[in-house]
Amino acid sequence: MKTYTFKVVVEPDEGGFHAYCPALRRYGAVTQGASPAEALKNINEVVQIIVDELQEDGIPLPTASDNDVEIFEGTRVAVTV
């Protein structure tokens, strides 16, 4: 089993915050929220949906590149503080 961690960016926007995942942006990994925490929660859900769809369609997930994606063997838990 492999664990993928994807870099996300959360930035202020008019009336709230927008978030995106550079490695999955071409697949629509962009969202927004009223607060940074909400935008982060939303982009987490979007990334999970996109990864699930890519796997169902047999499309390879992005490989480790720059700082946008890290791939680890085995399982891990990520905690953002």
PyRosetta script that sets phi, psi and omega in degrees:
from pyrosetta import init, pose_from_sequence

init()
pose = pose_from_sequence("MKTYTFKVVVEPDEGGFHAYCPALRRYGAVTQGASPAEALKNINEVVQIIVDELQEDGIPLPTASDNDVEIFEGTRVAVTV")
pose.set_psi(1, 141.2)
pose.set_omega(1, 178.4)
pose.set_phi(2, -115.6)
pose.set_psi(2, 145.7)
pose.set_omega(2, 175.3)
pose.set_phi(3, -111.9)
pose.set_psi(3, 125.6)
pose.set_omega(3, 178.6)
pose.set_phi(4, -104.9)
pose.set_psi(4, 133.5)
pose.set_omega(4, 170.1)
pose.set_phi(5, -116.8)
pose.set_psi(5, 130.2)
pose.set_omega(5, -177.1)
pose.set_phi(6, -111.4)
pose.set_psi(6, 131.7)
pose.set_omega(6, 174.1)
pose.set_phi(7, -67.6)
pose.set_psi(7, 138.0)
pose.set_omega(7, 172.0)
pose.set_phi(8, -128.1)
pose.set_psi(8, 154.3)
pose.set_omega(8, 179.1)
pose.set_phi(9, -122.0)
pose.set_psi(9, 130.3)
pose.set_omega(9, 175.6)
pose.set_phi(10, -120.4)
pose.set_psi(10, 123.9)
pose.set_omega(10, -175.9)
pose.set_phi(11, -133.4)
pose.set_psi(11, 149.8)
pose.set_omega(11, 175.5)
pose.set_phi(12, -63.9)
pose.set_psi(12, 147.4)
pose.set_omega(12, 179.4)
pose.set_phi(13, -142.6)
pose.set_psi(13, 169.2)
pose.set_omega(13, 178.5)
pose.set_phi(14, -57.5)
pose.set_psi(14, 119.4)
pose.set_omega(14, 177.2)
pose.set_phi(15, 74.7)
pose.set_psi(15, 9.1)
pose.set_omega(15, -179.9)
pose.set_phi(16, 170.2)
pose.set_psi(16, -140.6)
pose.set_omega(16, -177.1)
pose.set_phi(17, -140.4)
pose.set_psi(17, 145.8)
pose.set_omega(17, 173.1)
pose.set_phi(18, -116.3)
pose.set_psi(18, 154.4)
pose.set_omega(18, -177.8)
pose.set_phi(19, -138.2)
pose.set_psi(19, 147.2)
pose.set_omega(19, 176.4)
pose.set_phi(20, -150.9)
pose.set_psi(20, 160.8)
pose.set_omega(20, 177.5)
pose.set_phi(21, -114.1)
pose.set_psi(21, 108.8)
pose.set_omega(21, -175.9)
pose.set_phi(22, -54.1)
pose.set_psi(22, -40.4)
pose.set_omega(22, -176.1)
pose.set_phi(23, -70.0)
pose.set_psi(23, -23.4)
pose.set_omega(23, -176.8)
pose.set_phi(24, -118.1)
pose.set_psi(24, 11.0)
pose.set_omega(24, -176.3)
pose.set_phi(25, -59.5)
pose.set_psi(25, -37.4)
pose.set_omega(25, -179.3)
pose.set_phi(26, -65.4)
pose.set_psi(26, -16.7)
pose.set_omega(26, 177.1)
pose.set_phi(27, -97.1)
pose.set_psi(27, 3.4)
pose.set_omega(27, 177.2)
pose.set_phi(28, 98.2)
pose.set_psi(28, 23.1)
pose.set_omega(28, -178.8)
pose.set_phi(29, -80.3)
pose.set_psi(29, 70.7)
pose.set_omega(29, 179.6)
pose.set_phi(30, -139.8)
pose.set_psi(30, 139.0)
pose.set_omega(30, 179.0)
pose.set_phi(31, -156.4)
pose.set_psi(31, -172.6)
pose.set_omega(31, 180.0)
pose.set_phi(32, -147.7)
pose.set_psi(32, 174.2)
pose.set_omega(32, 176.6)
pose.set_phi(33, -166.2)
pose.set_psi(33, 162.9)
pose.set_omega(33, -179.7)
pose.set_phi(34, -73.8)
pose.set_psi(34, -24.0)
pose.set_omega(34, 179.4)
pose.set_phi(35, -134.8)
pose.set_psi(35, 165.1)
pose.set_omega(35, 175.9)
pose.set_phi(36, -58.9)
pose.set_psi(36, -39.1)
pose.set_omega(36, -179.7)
pose.set_phi(37, -64.8)
pose.set_psi(37, -40.7)
pose.set_omega(37, 179.4)
pose.set_phi(38, -67.7)
pose.set_psi(38, -41.5)
pose.set_omega(38, 178.1)
pose.set_phi(39, -62.6)
pose.set_psi(39, -39.6)
pose.set_omega(39, 178.4)
pose.set_phi(40, -66.1)
pose.set_psi(40, -42.6)
pose.set_omega(40, 176.7)
pose.set_phi(41, -60.6)
pose.set_psi(41, -44.3)
pose.set_omega(41, -178.6)
pose.set_phi(42, -65.9)
pose.set_psi(42, -41.9)
pose.set_omega(42, -178.9)
pose.set_phi(43, -69.3)
pose.set_psi(43, -32.1)
pose.set_omega(43, 175.7)
pose.set_phi(44, -60.2)
pose.set_psi(44, -44.7)
pose.set_omega(44, 178.7)
pose.set_phi(45, -65.1)
pose.set_psi(45, -42.0)
pose.set_omega(45, -179.8)
pose.set_phi(46, -63.1)
pose.set_psi(46, -44.4)
pose.set_omega(46, 179.7)
pose.set_phi(47, -60.8)
pose.set_psi(47, -43.4)
pose.set_omega(47, 179.7)
pose.set_phi(48, -62.1)
pose.set_psi(48, -43.2)
pose.set_omega(48, 179.4)
pose.set_phi(49, -62.4)
pose.set_psi(49, -45.0)
pose.set_omega(49, -178.7)
pose.set_phi(50, -64.7)
pose.set_psi(50, -44.2)
pose.set_omega(50, 179.1)
pose.set_phi(51, -60.8)
pose.set_psi(51, -43.7)
pose.set_omega(51, 178.6)
pose.set_phi(52, -60.9)
pose.set_psi(52, -44.3)
pose.set_omega(52, -179.4)
pose.set_phi(53, -65.7)
pose.set_psi(53, -41.2)
pose.set_omega(53, 178.6)
pose.set_phi(54, -61.2)
pose.set_psi(54, -43.8)
pose.set_omega(54, 180.0)
pose.set_phi(55, -65.4)
pose.set_psi(55, -41.8)
pose.set_omega(55, 178.4)
pose.set_phi(56, -62.3)
pose.set_psi(56, -35.2)
pose.set_omega(56, -178.6)
pose.set_phi(57, -86.8)
pose.set_psi(57, -0.6)
pose.set_omega(57, 179.1)
pose.set_phi(58, 73.9)
pose.set_psi(58, 20.3)
pose.set_omega(58, 179.2)
pose.set_phi(59, -90.4)
pose.set_psi(59, 129.2)
pose.set_omega(59, -178.6)
pose.set_phi(60, -63.9)
pose.set_psi(60, 142.7)
pose.set_omega(60, 174.5)
pose.set_phi(61, -71.9)
pose.set_psi(61, 154.8)
pose.set_omega(61, 179.2)
pose.set_phi(62, -57.4)
pose.set_psi(62, 146.9)
pose.set_omega(62, 176.8)
pose.set_phi(63, -88.0)
pose.set_psi(63, 165.5)
pose.set_omega(63, 178.8)
pose.set_phi(64, -60.6)
pose.set_psi(64, 123.7)
pose.set_omega(64, 179.6)
pose.set_phi(65, -148.5)
pose.set_psi(65, 135.7)
pose.set_omega(65, -177.6)
pose.set_phi(66, 47.3)
pose.set_psi(66, -131.0)
pose.set_omega(66, 177.1)
pose.set_phi(67, -111.6)
pose.set_psi(67, 12.7)
pose.set_omega(67, -175.4)
pose.set_phi(68, -79.5)
pose.set_psi(68, -29.5)
pose.set_omega(68, -178.2)
pose.set_phi(69, -142.4)
pose.set_psi(69, 134.8)
pose.set_omega(69, 171.3)
pose.set_phi(70, -123.4)
pose.set_psi(70, 140.2)
pose.set_omega(70, -179.0)
pose.set_phi(71, -123.5)
pose.set_psi(71, 128.7)
pose.set_omega(71, -179.5)
pose.set_phi(72, -122.0)
pose.set_psi(72, 142.9)
pose.set_omega(72, 172.7)
pose.set_phi(73, -78.3)
pose.set_psi(73, 142.1)
pose.set_omega(73, -179.6)
pose.set_phi(74, 86.3)
pose.set_psi(74, -176.2)
pose.set_omega(74, -178.0)
pose.set_phi(75, -102.1)
pose.set_psi(75, 151.7)
pose.set_omega(75, 179.5)
pose.set_phi(76, -145.3)
pose.set_psi(76, 165.2)
pose.set_omega(76, 173.5)
pose.set_phi(77, -121.2)
pose.set_psi(77, 130.1)
pose.set_omega(77, 177.5)
pose.set_phi(78, -103.3)
pose.set_psi(78, 136.0)
pose.set_omega(78, 177.8)
pose.set_phi(79, -127.1)
pose.set_psi(79, 124.8)
pose.set_omega(79, 178.2)
pose.set_phi(80, -102.7)
pose.set_psi(80, 127.8)
pose.set_omega(80, 179.7)
pose.set_phi(81, -126.5)
pose.dump_pdb("model.pdb")
